Amino acid sequence: MVIGMGGGTTDAAVFRDGSVVHAFVLPVGGHQISNDLAFGLRAALASAEELKIRFGSTISHARPEGETVMLPGYGQDESQAVEQRTLAEIIDARLAETFELVQAQVARAGFGEDYSAGVVLTGGSAQIPGASALASEVFGVPARLGVPLGVHGLADAVRSPAFSTSVGLLAWGREQLAPGDDWRGSAQLGRLGATLRAWLRNFFP
């Protein structure tokens, strides 16, 4: 099973013999984690988002008790120290709930036994330290972080779970080109446009 954890949604797809047998979208993602932090810490949403990115983790990857991080306050000069473990507890609870929602949805559809090979997490929110370990605990199967492979050029910039969907769509679009097509030459834009039109027709016939 592949779980894509974005900002506003969590997408999941169950694979069997290389083919998707079930897929769905849940309206919960990284934004909800930031909202939980903002509410629990009484912080501005932008500050909560920054804390999540810089210091967020699950409980299994939390710093020892007593270690703090600075939380910007509502005023320009106000700030407060909060335990990083408190951040981890809030994040851990939301991630666990998200995984449990995915698990329930898959089981409801009759595919609860179809991902014994494991779970792959991808998307920006999957980068939170400890997310894979928490997923393994909830689903009871091995879990790992998935990143784009076979990327050339700006590989370092996009070799991240946050770009998995974008890179995957580009790779899929490249595969739709007829055998022998080349990206070079004066017809490059024409072929690209035809490919995009063909791709759109899959969704808007």
Secondary structure, DSSP 4 states (H G I P E B T S, - for coil): -EEEE-SS-EEEEEEETTEEEEEEEES--HHHHHHHHHHHHT--HHHHHHHHHHH---GGGPPPTT-EEEEE-SSSS-EEEEEHHHHHHHHHHHHHHHHHHHHHHHHHTT-TTS-TT-EEEESGGGGSTTHHHHHHHHHSS-EEE----S--SSHHHH-SGGGHHHHHHHHHHHHTSPTT--S-STTHHHHHHHHHHHHHHTT--
